[in-house]
């Protein structure tokens, strides 16, 4: 699985997003990204099966320096906080039932030096 995750990280390095499914794989990839120093900059969640298939906007996440997103930006700056945040999002989605596809944009956050 590590080589598969390394391939996904290589794709993220190009600025592209990656699709990750099922949710159990997303949880594993999330932890792997954090262990490599990556934070999720943007996450889109699509419900594939379950109540109301389609885009699950309530679980989307975006880290930006725009006004109103200060807390999300602080989460992004810390890969461990980012991993905890994404873990929480995935678990909340799973608590509704169904299965999801995750569109992930991630990168190594800038240092705060």
Residue pairs with C-beta under 8 A, 6 or more apart in sequence:
1 28
2 32
5 28
5 29
5 32
5 33
8 18
8 20
8 29
9 33
9 36
9 38
9 106
11 18
12 18
12 38
12 104
12 105
12 106
12 107
13 107
16 105
17 42
17 103
17 104
17 105
18 103
18 104
19 101
19 102
19 103
19 104
20 26
20 29
20 101
20 102
20 104
21 48
21 99
21 100
21 101
21 102
22 99
22 100
23 90
23 93
23 94
23 99
23 100
23 102
26 86
26 90
26 100
26 102
26 104
27 87
27 90
29 104
30 40
30 83
30 86
30 87
30 90
31 83
31 87
33 39
33 40
33 79
33 83
33 106
34 79
34 80
34 82
34 83
37 79
37 108
38 79
38 82
38 106
38 107
38 108
39 63
39 75
39 76
39 77
39 78
39 79
39 81
39 82
39 83
39 106
39 107
39 108
39 109
40 61
40 63
40 76
40 82
40 85
40 86
40 104
40 105
40 106
41 62
41 63
41 76
41 105
41 106
41 107
42 61
42 62
42 63
42 103
42 104
42 105
43 59
43 60
43 61
43 62
43 86
43 89
43 102
43 103
43 104
43 105
44 55
44 60
44 102
44 103
45 55
45 56
45 57
45 59
45 60
45 89
45 93
45 100
45 101
45 102
45 103
46 54
46 55
46 56
46 100
46 101
46 102
46 103
47 53
47 54
47 55
47 56
47 93
47 98
47 99
47 100
48 98
48 99
48 100
48 101
49 98
49 99
50 96
50 97
50 98
50 99
51 96
51 97
51 98
53 98
56 93
56 100
59 89
59 92
59 93
59 100
61 72
61 85
61 86
61 89
62 69
62 72
63 69
63 72
63 73
63 75
63 76
63 82
64 72
64 73
65 73
74 81
75 81
75 82
75 85
76 82
76 109
77 109
77 110
77 112
78 109
79 108
79 109
82 109
90 100
90 102
93 100
94 100
